[in-house]
Amino acid sequence: MKKILIIISLVISSTLVINAQEKEADVTTASQIEFDKLIYDYGTIIQGANGEAIFTFTNTGKKPLILSRPRSSCGCTVPTWPKEPILPGKSEIIKVTYNTARIGPINKTVTIMSNAENSTVVLRIKGKIVDKLADEAAVKEADSSSENK
């Protein structure tokens, strides 16, 4: 009876060790998402300008990368992402479009979720939108002051 208990406990412990090793192997061969940049700075742009930002990423892991629906911090920021799996070593883009109708500073985020080892990545867009009329007036004022010199 004692020998049977010892054999059963050895079988159980060896099974646990094998499962733990398989899980470790999965982590090291999982998909991995790597972006060229995490922040896109528009700088100062005029109201109504193109509010498109492009973020390039690569699957640097060993398994196909699958993106879940990215979530933006507000309705004025709309992400577009690839719906199909990204194979290891391949690159794709996430396009973030910001509605530039509102004047003022921009500081928005888009949260990317995936099956990657680093499963959540936060992208950020920032900048400042200025009124087109105010910007044109400032340019005219600068031009007239340089003509008077």
CNS distance restraints for C-alpha pairs under 8 A (distance, minus, plus):
assign (resid   1 and name CA) (resid   5 and name CA) 6.44 0.50 0.50
assign (resid   2 and name CA) (resid   6 and name CA) 6.33 0.50 0.50
assign (resid   3 and name CA) (resid   7 and name CA) 6.20 0.50 0.50
assign (resid   4 and name CA) (resid   8 and name CA) 6.12 0.50 0.50
assign (resid   5 and name CA) (resid   9 and name CA) 6.14 0.50 0.50
assign (resid   6 and name CA) (resid  10 and name CA) 6.19 0.50 0.50
assign (resid   7 and name CA) (resid  11 and name CA) 6.20 0.50 0.50
assign (resid   8 and name CA) (resid  12 and name CA) 6.22 0.50 0.50
assign (resid   9 and name CA) (resid  13 and name CA) 6.09 0.50 0.50
assign (resid  10 and name CA) (resid  14 and name CA) 6.04 0.50 0.50
assign (resid  11 and name CA) (resid  15 and name CA) 6.15 0.50 0.50
assign (resid  12 and name CA) (resid  16 and name CA) 6.32 0.50 0.50
assign (resid  13 and name CA) (resid  17 and name CA) 6.30 0.50 0.50
assign (resid  14 and name CA) (resid  18 and name CA) 6.20 0.50 0.50
assign (resid  15 and name CA) (resid  19 and name CA) 6.23 0.50 0.50
assign (resid  16 and name CA) (resid  20 and name CA) 6.21 0.50 0.50
assign (resid  17 and name CA) (resid  21 and name CA) 6.30 0.50 0.50
assign (resid  18 and name CA) (resid  22 and name CA) 6.33 0.50 0.50
assign (resid  19 and name CA) (resid  23 and name CA) 6.34 0.50 0.50
assign (resid  20 and name CA) (resid  24 and name CA) 6.34 0.50 0.50
assign (resid  21 and name CA) (resid  25 and name CA) 6.24 0.50 0.50
assign (resid  22 and name CA) (resid  26 and name CA) 6.29 0.50 0.50
assign (resid  23 and name CA) (resid  27 and name CA) 6.49 0.50 0.50
assign (resid  24 and name CA) (resid  28 and name CA) 6.58 0.50 0.50
assign (resid  25 and name CA) (resid  29 and name CA) 6.28 0.50 0.50
assign (resid  26 and name CA) (resid  30 and name CA) 5.78 0.50 0.50
assign (resid  27 and name CA) (resid 117 and name CA) 6.94 0.50 0.50
assign (resid  29 and name CA) (resid  61 and name CA) 6.26 0.50 0.50
assign (resid  29 and name CA) (resid  62 and name CA) 4.95 0.50 0.50
assign (resid  29 and name CA) (resid  63 and name CA) 6.68 0.50 0.50
assign (resid  30 and name CA) (resid  61 and name CA) 5.63 0.50 0.50
assign (resid  30 and name CA) (resid  62 and name CA) 5.62 0.50 0.50
assign (resid  30 and name CA) (resid  63 and name CA) 5.44 0.50 0.50
assign (resid  30 and name CA) (resid 116 and name CA) 6.42 0.50 0.50
assign (resid  30 and name CA) (resid 117 and name CA) 6.12 0.50 0.50
assign (resid  31 and name CA) (resid  59 and name CA) 6.34 0.50 0.50
assign (resid  31 and name CA) (resid  60 and name CA) 6.72 0.50 0.50
assign (resid  31 and name CA) (resid  61 and name CA) 3.95 0.50 0.50
assign (resid  31 and name CA) (resid  62 and name CA) 5.44 0.50 0.50
assign (resid  31 and name CA) (resid  63 and name CA) 4.69 0.50 0.50
assign (resid  31 and name CA) (resid  64 and name CA) 6.02 0.50 0.50
assign (resid  31 and name CA) (resid  65 and name CA) 5.46 0.50 0.50
assign (resid  31 and name CA) (resid  88 and name CA) 7.20 0.50 0.50
assign (resid  31 and name CA) (resid 115 and name CA) 6.92 0.50 0.50
assign (resid  31 and name CA) (resid 116 and name CA) 4.61 0.50 0.50
assign (resid  31 and name CA) (resid 117 and name CA) 6.19 0.50 0.50
assign (resid  32 and name CA) (resid  59 and name CA) 5.38 0.50 0.50
assign (resid  32 and name CA) (resid  60 and name CA) 5.13 0.50 0.50
assign (resid  32 and name CA) (resid  61 and name CA) 4.40 0.50 0.50
assign (resid  32 and name CA) (resid  62 and name CA) 7.76 0.50 0.50
assign (resid  32 and name CA) (resid  65 and name CA) 7.25 0.50 0.50
assign (resid  32 and name CA) (resid 116 and name CA) 4.72 0.50 0.50
assign (resid  32 and name CA) (resid 117 and name CA) 5.53 0.50 0.50
assign (resid  32 and name CA) (resid 118 and name CA) 6.43 0.50 0.50
assign (resid  33 and name CA) (resid  57 and name CA) 6.57 0.50 0.50
assign (resid  33 and name CA) (resid  58 and name CA) 5.81 0.50 0.50
assign (resid  33 and name CA) (resid  59 and name CA) 4.89 0.50 0.50
assign (resid  33 and name CA) (resid  60 and name CA) 6.21 0.50 0.50
assign (resid  33 and name CA) (resid  61 and name CA) 7.40 0.50 0.50
assign (resid  33 and name CA) (resid  65 and name CA) 7.49 0.50 0.50
assign (resid  33 and name CA) (resid 116 and name CA) 6.12 0.50 0.50
assign (resid  33 and name CA) (resid 117 and name CA) 7.88 0.50 0.50
assign (resid  33 and name CA) (resid 118 and name CA) 6.91 0.50 0.50
assign (resid  34 and name CA) (resid  57 and name CA) 5.35 0.50 0.50
assign (resid  34 and name CA) (resid  58 and name CA) 5.30 0.50 0.50
assign (resid  34 and name CA) (resid  59 and name CA) 6.49 0.50 0.50
assign (resid  34 and name CA) (resid  60 and name CA) 6.71 0.50 0.50
assign (resid  35 and name CA) (resid  55 and name CA) 6.90 0.50 0.50
assign (resid  35 and name CA) (resid  56 and name CA) 5.79 0.50 0.50
assign (resid  35 and name CA) (resid  57 and name CA) 4.16 0.50 0.50
assign (resid  35 and name CA) (resid  58 and name CA) 6.51 0.50 0.50
assign (resid  36 and name CA) (resid  55 and name CA) 6.87 0.50 0.50
assign (resid  36 and name CA) (resid  56 and name CA) 5.66 0.50 0.50
assign (resid  36 and name CA) (resid  57 and name CA) 6.06 0.50 0.50
assign (resid  37 and name CA) (resid  55 and name CA) 6.69 0.50 0.50
assign (resid  37 and name CA) (resid  56 and name CA) 7.59 0.50 0.50
assign (resid  38 and name CA) (resid  55 and name CA) 7.58 0.50 0.50
assign (resid  38 and name CA) (resid 122 and name CA) 7.14 0.50 0.50
assign (resid  38 and name CA) (resid 123 and name CA) 4.87 0.50 0.50
assign (resid  38 and name CA) (resid 124 and name CA) 6.21 0.50 0.50
assign (resid  39 and name CA) (resid 123 and name CA) 5.98 0.50 0.50
assign (resid  39 and name CA) (resid 124 and name CA) 4.70 0.50 0.50
assign (resid  39 and name CA) (resid 125 and name CA) 5.69 0.50 0.50
assign (resid  39 and name CA) (resid 126 and name CA) 7.48 0.50 0.50
assign (resid  40 and name CA) (resid  53 and name CA) 6.60 0.50 0.50
assign (resid  40 and name CA) (resid  54 and name CA) 7.98 0.50 0.50
assign (resid  40 and name CA) (resid  55 and name CA) 7.96 0.50 0.50
assign (resid  40 and name CA) (resid 124 and name CA) 6.30 0.50 0.50
assign (resid  40 and name CA) (resid 125 and name CA) 4.78 0.50 0.50
assign (resid  40 and name CA) (resid 126 and name CA) 6.37 0.50 0.50
assign (resid  41 and name CA) (resid 125 and name CA) 5.90 0.50 0.50
assign (resid  41 and name CA) (resid 126 and name CA) 4.95 0.50 0.50
assign (resid  41 and name CA) (resid 127 and name CA) 5.53 0.50 0.50
assign (resid  42 and name CA) (resid 125 and name CA) 7.40 0.50 0.50
assign (resid  42 and name CA) (resid 126 and name CA) 6.14 0.50 0.50
assign (resid  42 and name CA) (resid 127 and name CA) 4.80 0.50 0.50
assign (resid  42 and name CA) (resid 128 and name CA) 7.26 0.50 0.50
assign (resid  43 and name CA) (resid 126 and name CA) 7.44 0.50 0.50
assign (resid  43 and name CA) (resid 127 and name CA) 4.62 0.50 0.50
assign (resid  43 and name CA) (resid 128 and name CA) 6.14 0.50 0.50
assign (resid  44 and name CA) (resid 127 and name CA) 5.87 0.50 0.50
assign (resid  44 and name CA) (resid 128 and name CA) 4.73 0.50 0.50
assign (resid  44 and name CA) (resid 129 and name CA) 5.84 0.50 0.50
assign (resid  44 and name CA) (resid 130 and name CA) 6.98 0.50 0.50
assign (resid  45 and name CA) (resid  49 and name CA) 6.58 0.50 0.50
assign (resid  45 and name CA) (resid 127 and name CA) 7.65 0.50 0.50
assign (resid  45 and name CA) (resid 128 and name CA) 6.25 0.50 0.50
assign (resid  45 and name CA) (resid 129 and name CA) 5.02 0.50 0.50
assign (resid  45 and name CA) (resid 130 and name CA) 6.26 0.50 0.50
assign (resid  46 and name CA) (resid 100 and name CA) 7.99 0.50 0.50
assign (resid  46 and name CA) (resid 129 and name CA) 5.51 0.50 0.50
assign (resid  46 and name CA) (resid 130 and name CA) 5.06 0.50 0.50
assign (resid  46 and name CA) (resid 131 and name CA) 6.09 0.50 0.50
assign (resid  46 and name CA) (resid 132 and name CA) 5.46 0.50 0.50
assign (resid  46 and name CA) (resid 135 and name CA) 7.56 0.50 0.50
assign (resid  47 and name CA) (resid 100 and name CA) 5.55 0.50 0.50
assign (resid  47 and name CA) (resid 101 and name CA) 5.57 0.50 0.50
assign (resid  47 and name CA) (resid 102 and name CA) 6.87 0.50 0.50
assign (resid  47 and name CA) (resid 103 and name CA) 6.38 0.50 0.50
assign (resid  47 and name CA) (resid 129 and name CA) 5.63 0.50 0.50
assign (resid  47 and name CA) (resid 130 and name CA) 5.71 0.50 0.50
assign (resid  47 and name CA) (resid 131 and name CA) 5.46 0.50 0.50
assign (resid  47 and name CA) (resid 132 and name CA) 5.77 0.50 0.50
assign (resid  48 and name CA) (resid  99 and name CA) 7.76 0.50 0.50
assign (resid  48 and name CA) (resid 100 and name CA) 5.06 0.50 0.50
assign (resid  48 and name CA) (resid 101 and name CA) 5.26 0.50 0.50
assign (resid  49 and name CA) (resid 100 and name CA) 6.21 0.50 0.50
assign (resid  50 and name CA) (resid 100 and name CA) 7.27 0.50 0.50
assign (resid  51 and name CA) (resid  97 and name CA) 5.36 0.50 0.50
assign (resid  51 and name CA) (resid  98 and name CA) 4.70 0.50 0.50
assign (resid  51 and name CA) (resid  99 and name CA) 6.16 0.50 0.50
assign (resid  51 and name CA) (resid 100 and name CA) 5.92 0.50 0.50
assign (resid  52 and name CA) (resid  95 and name CA) 6.80 0.50 0.50
assign (resid  52 and name CA) (resid  96 and name CA) 5.75 0.50 0.50
assign (resid  52 and name CA) (resid  97 and name CA) 4.39 0.50 0.50
assign (resid  52 and name CA) (resid  98 and name CA) 6.28 0.50 0.50
assign (resid  53 and name CA) (resid  95 and name CA) 5.79 0.50 0.50
assign (resid  53 and name CA) (resid  96 and name CA) 5.12 0.50 0.50
assign (resid  53 and name CA) (resid  97 and name CA) 6.28 0.50 0.50
assign (resid  53 and name CA) (resid 125 and name CA) 7.71 0.50 0.50
assign (resid  54 and name CA) (resid  93 and name CA) 6.53 0.50 0.50
assign (resid  54 and name CA) (resid  94 and name CA) 5.99 0.50 0.50
assign (resid  54 and name CA) (resid  95 and name CA) 4.72 0.50 0.50
assign (resid  54 and name CA) (resid  96 and name CA) 6.39 0.50 0.50
assign (resid  55 and name CA) (resid  93 and name CA) 5.53 0.50 0.50
assign (resid  55 and name CA) (resid  94 and name CA) 5.21 0.50 0.50
assign (resid  55 and name CA) (resid  95 and name CA) 6.35 0.50 0.50
assign (resid  55 and name CA) (resid  96 and name CA) 7.90 0.50 0.50
assign (resid  56 and name CA) (resid  91 and name CA) 6.92 0.50 0.50
assign (resid  56 and name CA) (resid  92 and name CA) 5.83 0.50 0.50
assign (resid  56 and name CA) (resid  93 and name CA) 4.40 0.50 0.50
assign (resid  56 and name CA) (resid  94 and name CA) 6.45 0.50 0.50
assign (resid  57 and name CA) (resid  91 and name CA) 5.50 0.50 0.50
assign (resid  57 and name CA) (resid  92 and name CA) 5.62 0.50 0.50
assign (resid  57 and name CA) (resid  93 and name CA) 6.06 0.50 0.50
assign (resid  57 and name CA) (resid  94 and name CA) 7.82 0.50 0.50
assign (resid  58 and name CA) (resid  89 and name CA) 6.43 0.50 0.50
assign (resid  58 and name CA) (resid  90 and name CA) 5.67 0.50 0.50
assign (resid  58 and name CA) (resid  91 and name CA) 4.17 0.50 0.50
assign (resid  58 and name CA) (resid  92 and name CA) 6.48 0.50 0.50
assign (resid  59 and name CA) (resid  64 and name CA) 7.54 0.50 0.50
assign (resid  59 and name CA) (resid  65 and name CA) 6.32 0.50 0.50
assign (resid  59 and name CA) (resid  86 and name CA) 6.70 0.50 0.50
assign (resid  59 and name CA) (resid  87 and name CA) 6.77 0.50 0.50
assign (resid  59 and name CA) (resid  88 and name CA) 5.16 0.50 0.50
assign (resid  59 and name CA) (resid  89 and name CA) 5.35 0.50 0.50
assign (resid  59 and name CA) (resid  90 and name CA) 5.82 0.50 0.50
assign (resid  59 and name CA) (resid  91 and name CA) 6.48 0.50 0.50
assign (resid  60 and name CA) (resid  88 and name CA) 6.01 0.50 0.50
assign (resid  60 and name CA) (resid  89 and name CA) 5.47 0.50 0.50
assign (resid  60 and name CA) (resid  90 and name CA) 7.90 0.50 0.50
assign (resid  61 and name CA) (resid  88 and name CA) 5.73 0.50 0.50
assign (resid  61 and name CA) (resid  89 and name CA) 7.33 0.50 0.50
assign (resid  61 and name CA) (resid 116 and name CA) 7.94 0.50 0.50
assign (resid  62 and name CA) (resid  88 and name CA) 5.43 0.50 0.50
assign (resid  63 and name CA) (resid  87 and name CA) 6.84 0.50 0.50
assign (resid  63 and name CA) (resid  88 and name CA) 5.85 0.50 0.50
assign (resid  64 and name CA) (resid  85 and name CA) 5.70 0.50 0.50
assign (resid  64 and name CA) (resid  86 and name CA) 5.37 0.50 0.50
assign (resid  64 and name CA) (resid  87 and name CA) 4.48 0.50 0.50
assign (resid  64 and name CA) (resid  88 and name CA) 5.71 0.50 0.50
assign (resid  65 and name CA) (resid  85 and name CA) 5.34 0.50 0.50
assign (resid  65 and name CA) (resid  86 and name CA) 4.91 0.50 0.50
assign (resid  65 and name CA) (resid  87 and name CA) 6.36 0.50 0.50
assign (resid  65 and name CA) (resid  88 and name CA) 7.36 0.50 0.50
assign (resid  65 and name CA) (resid 114 and name CA) 7.03 0.50 0.50
assign (resid  65 and name CA) (resid 115 and name CA) 6.25 0.50 0.50
assign (resid  65 and name CA) (resid 116 and name CA) 6.34 0.50 0.50
assign (resid  66 and name CA) (resid  83 and name CA) 7.65 0.50 0.50
assign (resid  66 and name CA) (resid  84 and name CA) 7.00 0.50 0.50
assign (resid  66 and name CA) (resid  85 and name CA) 4.82 0.50 0.50
assign (resid  66 and name CA) (resid  86 and name CA) 6.54 0.50 0.50
assign (resid  66 and name CA) (resid 114 and name CA) 5.55 0.50 0.50
assign (resid  66 and name CA) (resid 115 and name CA) 5.75 0.50 0.50
assign (resid  66 and name CA) (resid 116 and name CA) 7.71 0.50 0.50
assign (resid  67 and name CA) (resid  81 and name CA) 7.84 0.50 0.50
assign (resid  67 and name CA) (resid  82 and name CA) 7.52 0.50 0.50
assign (resid  67 and name CA) (resid  83 and name CA) 6.99 0.50 0.50
assign (resid  67 and name CA) (resid  85 and name CA) 7.51 0.50 0.50
assign (resid  67 and name CA) (resid 112 and name CA) 7.23 0.50 0.50
assign (resid  67 and name CA) (resid 113 and name CA) 5.97 0.50 0.50
assign (resid  67 and name CA) (resid 114 and name CA) 4.31 0.50 0.50
assign (resid  67 and name CA) (resid 115 and name CA) 6.85 0.50 0.50
assign (resid  68 and name CA) (resid 112 and name CA) 7.19 0.50 0.50
assign (resid  68 and name CA) (resid 113 and name CA) 5.30 0.50 0.50
assign (resid  68 and name CA) (resid 114 and name CA) 5.36 0.50 0.50
assign (resid  69 and name CA) (resid 112 and name CA) 7.35 0.50 0.50
assign (resid  69 and name CA) (resid 113 and name CA) 7.06 0.50 0.50
assign (resid  70 and name CA) (resid  79 and name CA) 6.73 0.50 0.50
assign (resid  70 and name CA) (resid  81 and name CA) 7.77 0.50 0.50
assign (resid  70 and name CA) (resid 110 and name CA) 6.49 0.50 0.50
assign (resid  70 and name CA) (resid 111 and name CA) 5.54 0.50 0.50
assign (resid  70 and name CA) (resid 112 and name CA) 4.70 0.50 0.50
assign (resid  70 and name CA) (resid 113 and name CA) 6.31 0.50 0.50
assign (resid  71 and name CA) (resid  79 and name CA) 7.69 0.50 0.50
assign (resid  71 and name CA) (resid 110 and name CA) 5.46 0.50 0.50
assign (resid  71 and name CA) (resid 111 and name CA) 5.15 0.50 0.50
assign (resid  71 and name CA) (resid 112 and name CA) 6.79 0.50 0.50
assign (resid  72 and name CA) (resid  77 and name CA) 6.04 0.50 0.50
assign (resid  72 and name CA) (resid  78 and name CA) 6.70 0.50 0.50
assign (resid  72 and name CA) (resid  79 and name CA) 7.13 0.50 0.50
assign (resid  72 and name CA) (resid 108 and name CA) 7.55 0.50 0.50
assign (resid  72 and name CA) (resid 109 and name CA) 5.80 0.50 0.50
assign (resid  72 and name CA) (resid 110 and name CA) 4.19 0.50 0.50
assign (resid  72 and name CA) (resid 111 and name CA) 6.29 0.50 0.50
assign (resid  73 and name CA) (resid  77 and name CA) 7.25 0.50 0.50
assign (resid  73 and name CA) (resid 108 and name CA) 5.99 0.50 0.50
assign (resid  73 and name CA) (resid 109 and name CA) 5.36 0.50 0.50
assign (resid  73 and name CA) (resid 110 and name CA) 6.21 0.50 0.50
assign (resid  74 and name CA) (resid 108 and name CA) 7.50 0.50 0.50
assign (resid  76 and name CA) (resid  98 and name CA) 5.72 0.50 0.50
assign (resid  76 and name CA) (resid  99 and name CA) 5.30 0.50 0.50
assign (resid  77 and name CA) (resid  96 and name CA) 6.63 0.50 0.50
assign (resid  77 and name CA) (resid  97 and name CA) 5.68 0.50 0.50
assign (resid  77 and name CA) (resid  98 and name CA) 4.55 0.50 0.50
assign (resid  77 and name CA) (resid  99 and name CA) 6.62 0.50 0.50
assign (resid  77 and name CA) (resid 108 and name CA) 7.40 0.50 0.50
assign (resid  77 and name CA) (resid 110 and name CA) 7.98 0.50 0.50
assign (resid  78 and name CA) (resid  96 and name CA) 5.58 0.50 0.50
assign (resid  78 and name CA) (resid  97 and name CA) 5.17 0.50 0.50
assign (resid  78 and name CA) (resid  98 and name CA) 6.50 0.50 0.50
assign (resid  79 and name CA) (resid  94 and name CA) 6.74 0.50 0.50
assign (resid  79 and name CA) (resid  95 and name CA) 5.64 0.50 0.50
assign (resid  79 and name CA) (resid  96 and name CA) 4.31 0.50 0.50
assign (resid  79 and name CA) (resid  97 and name CA) 6.34 0.50 0.50
assign (resid  79 and name CA) (resid 110 and name CA) 7.35 0.50 0.50
assign (resid  80 and name CA) (resid  94 and name CA) 5.69 0.50 0.50
assign (resid  80 and name CA) (resid  95 and name CA) 5.07 0.50 0.50
assign (resid  80 and name CA) (resid  96 and name CA) 6.29 0.50 0.50
assign (resid  81 and name CA) (resid  93 and name CA) 6.79 0.50 0.50
assign (resid  81 and name CA) (resid  94 and name CA) 4.75 0.50 0.50
assign (resid  81 and name CA) (resid  95 and name CA) 6.62 0.50 0.50
assign (resid  82 and name CA) (resid  92 and name CA) 7.33 0.50 0.50
assign (resid  82 and name CA) (resid  93 and name CA) 7.43 0.50 0.50
assign (resid  82 and name CA) (resid  94 and name CA) 7.28 0.50 0.50
assign (resid  86 and name CA) (resid  90 and name CA) 6.28 0.50 0.50
assign (resid  86 and name CA) (resid  91 and name CA) 7.41 0.50 0.50
assign (resid  86 and name CA) (resid  92 and name CA) 7.55 0.50 0.50
assign (resid 100 and name CA) (resid 129 and name CA) 6.89 0.50 0.50
assign (resid 102 and name CA) (resid 129 and name CA) 7.17 0.50 0.50
assign (resid 103 and name CA) (resid 128 and name CA) 7.58 0.50 0.50
assign (resid 103 and name CA) (resid 129 and name CA) 4.91 0.50 0.50
assign (resid 103 and name CA) (resid 130 and name CA) 5.48 0.50 0.50
assign (resid 103 and name CA) (resid 131 and name CA) 6.25 0.50 0.50
assign (resid 104 and name CA) (resid 128 and name CA) 5.54 0.50 0.50
assign (resid 104 and name CA) (resid 129 and name CA) 5.06 0.50 0.50
assign (resid 104 and name CA) (resid 130 and name CA) 6.42 0.50 0.50
assign (resid 105 and name CA) (resid 126 and name CA) 7.38 0.50 0.50
assign (resid 105 and name CA) (resid 127 and name CA) 5.82 0.50 0.50
assign (resid 105 and name CA) (resid 128 and name CA) 4.18 0.50 0.50
assign (resid 105 and name CA) (resid 129 and name CA) 6.15 0.50 0.50
assign (resid 106 and name CA) (resid 125 and name CA) 6.98 0.50 0.50
assign (resid 106 and name CA) (resid 126 and name CA) 4.70 0.50 0.50
assign (resid 106 and name CA) (resid 127 and name CA) 4.92 0.50 0.50
assign (resid 106 and name CA) (resid 128 and name CA) 5.55 0.50 0.50
assign (resid 106 and name CA) (resid 129 and name CA) 7.35 0.50 0.50
assign (resid 107 and name CA) (resid 124 and name CA) 7.08 0.50 0.50
assign (resid 107 and name CA) (resid 125 and name CA) 5.79 0.50 0.50
assign (resid 107 and name CA) (resid 126 and name CA) 4.46 0.50 0.50
assign (resid 107 and name CA) (resid 127 and name CA) 6.90 0.50 0.50
assign (resid 108 and name CA) (resid 124 and name CA) 5.73 0.50 0.50
assign (resid 108 and name CA) (resid 125 and name CA) 5.41 0.50 0.50
assign (resid 108 and name CA) (resid 126 and name CA) 6.56 0.50 0.50
assign (resid 109 and name CA) (resid 122 and name CA) 6.53 0.50 0.50
assign (resid 109 and name CA) (resid 123 and name CA) 5.58 0.50 0.50
assign (resid 109 and name CA) (resid 124 and name CA) 4.41 0.50 0.50
assign (resid 109 and name CA) (resid 125 and name CA) 6.35 0.50 0.50
assign (resid 110 and name CA) (resid 122 and name CA) 5.78 0.50 0.50
assign (resid 110 and name CA) (resid 123 and name CA) 5.13 0.50 0.50
assign (resid 110 and name CA) (resid 124 and name CA) 6.33 0.50 0.50
assign (resid 111 and name CA) (resid 120 and name CA) 6.84 0.50 0.50
assign (resid 111 and name CA) (resid 121 and name CA) 5.87 0.50 0.50
assign (resid 111 and name CA) (resid 122 and name CA) 4.47 0.50 0.50
assign (resid 111 and name CA) (resid 123 and name CA) 6.24 0.50 0.50
assign (resid 112 and name CA) (resid 119 and name CA) 7.91 0.50 0.50
assign (resid 112 and name CA) (resid 120 and name CA) 5.64 0.50 0.50
assign (resid 112 and name CA) (resid 121 and name CA) 5.13 0.50 0.50
assign (resid 112 and name CA) (resid 122 and name CA) 6.08 0.50 0.50
assign (resid 112 and name CA) (resid 123 and name CA) 7.47 0.50 0.50
assign (resid 113 and name CA) (resid 119 and name CA) 5.50 0.50 0.50
assign (resid 113 and name CA) (resid 120 and name CA) 4.65 0.50 0.50
assign (resid 113 and name CA) (resid 121 and name CA) 6.63 0.50 0.50
assign (resid 114 and name CA) (resid 119 and name CA) 4.97 0.50 0.50
assign (resid 114 and name CA) (resid 120 and name CA) 6.62 0.50 0.50
assign (resid 115 and name CA) (resid 119 and name CA) 5.67 0.50 0.50
assign (resid 130 and name CA) (resid 134 and name CA) 7.45 0.50 0.50
assign (resid 130 and name CA) (resid 135 and name CA) 6.81 0.50 0.50
assign (resid 131 and name CA) (resid 135 and name CA) 6.11 0.50 0.50
assign (resid 132 and name CA) (resid 136 and name CA) 6.20 0.50 0.50
assign (resid 133 and name CA) (resid 137 and name CA) 6.20 0.50 0.50
assign (resid 134 and name CA) (resid 138 and name CA) 6.26 0.50 0.50
assign (resid 135 and name CA) (resid 139 and name CA) 6.35 0.50 0.50
assign (resid 136 and name CA) (resid 140 and name CA) 6.23 0.50 0.50
assign (resid 137 and name CA) (resid 141 and name CA) 6.08 0.50 0.50
assign (resid 138 and name CA) (resid 142 and name CA) 6.17 0.50 0.50
assign (resid 139 and name CA) (resid 143 and name CA) 6.19 0.50 0.50
assign (resid 140 and name CA) (resid 144 and name CA) 6.14 0.50 0.50
assign (resid 141 and name CA) (resid 145 and name CA) 6.21 0.50 0.50
assign (resid 142 and name CA) (resid 146 and name CA) 6.33 0.50 0.50
assign (resid 143 and name CA) (resid 147 and name CA) 6.38 0.50 0.50
assign (resid 144 and name CA) (resid 148 and name CA) 6.42 0.50 0.50
assign (resid 145 and name CA) (resid 149 and name CA) 6.83 0.50 0.50
